Amino acid sequence: MSLTIEPARAAAILLPILMLMDATALRTYRRRWDAGVLATTIPGAVVGTAIGLATFDLLSPDALRVMVGSIALCSPRGGG
């Protein structure tokens, strides 16, 4: 989606959908969570979110598109 419209607008469109998906997942996996996984995941998520919030306005839309594409290609189940 960020290839066709500005990445910030794409994020704003997808955010409510992603929040609904998270709420559904929370309901599905209620009482089956692993404290070890959370202890490993949450600090990185907080740091990554803080860095993203701090740098989002500093990057051009094209730079954001390159970042999104790079993350998609480098992810284990991505395109590459």
C-alpha positions as CSV (number, residue, x, y, z in Angstrom):
1,M,0.0,0.0,0.0
2,S,2.9,2.4,0.7
3,L,4.0,2.0,-2.9
4,T,0.8,3.7,-4.2
5,I,0.1,6.3,-1.5
6,E,2.1,8.2,1.0
7,P,3.4,5.8,3.7
8,A,2.0,7.9,6.6
9,R,-1.5,7.8,5.0
10,A,-1.1,4.0,4.5
11,A,-0.3,3.6,8.1
12,A,-3.3,5.6,9.2
13,I,-5.6,3.5,7.0
14,L,-4.2,0.2,8.3
15,L,-3.9,1.1,12.0
16,P,-7.6,0.4,12.9
17,I,-7.5,-2.9,11.0
18,L,-4.3,-3.9,12.8
19,M,-5.8,-2.9,16.2
20,L,-8.8,-5.1,15.5
21,M,-6.6,-8.0,14.6
22,D,-4.6,-7.5,17.8
23,A,-7.8,-7.5,19.9
24,T,-9.0,-10.7,18.2
25,A,-5.7,-12.3,18.8
26,L,-5.7,-11.3,22.5
27,R,-9.2,-12.8,22.9
28,T,-8.1,-16.0,21.1
29,Y,-4.9,-16.6,23.1
30,R,-6.2,-15.4,26.5
31,R,-4.6,-17.4,29.4
32,R,-2.2,-19.1,27.0
33,W,0.7,-16.5,26.9
34,D,4.3,-17.1,27.8
35,A,6.0,-14.7,30.2
36,G,9.4,-15.5,28.8
37,V,8.3,-14.5,25.3
38,L,6.8,-11.3,26.6
39,A,9.9,-10.5,28.7
40,T,12.0,-10.8,25.5
41,T,9.6,-9.1,23.1
42,I,8.3,-6.1,25.0
43,P,11.6,-4.2,25.6
44,G,12.5,-4.4,21.9
45,A,9.0,-3.3,20.9
46,V,9.1,-0.3,23.2
47,V,12.6,0.8,22.0
48,G,11.6,0.2,18.3
49,T,8.4,2.2,18.8
50,A,10.2,5.1,20.4
51,I,12.8,5.2,17.7
52,G,10.1,5.1,15.0
53,L,8.2,7.9,16.7
54,A,11.3,10.0,17.0
55,T,12.4,9.6,13.4
56,F,9.2,9.3,11.4
57,D,9.0,13.0,10.6
58,L,12.7,13.1,9.6
59,L,12.3,10.7,6.7
60,S,10.9,11.4,3.3
61,P,8.1,9.3,1.9
62,D,10.5,7.6,-0.5
63,A,12.9,6.7,2.3
64,L,10.0,5.2,4.2
65,R,9.1,3.1,1.1
66,V,12.6,1.8,0.9
67,M,12.5,0.9,4.6
68,V,9.2,-0.9,4.3
69,G,10.5,-2.8,1.2
70,S,13.7,-3.7,2.9
71,I,12.0,-5.0,6.0
72,A,9.6,-7.1,3.8
73,L,12.5,-8.6,1.8
74,C,14.6,-9.3,4.9
75,S,11.9,-10.9,7.1
76,P,11.9,-14.7,7.4
77,R,8.6,-15.1,5.6
78,G,8.9,-12.0,3.4
79,G,9.5,-11.8,-0.3
80,G,13.1,-12.7,-0.4
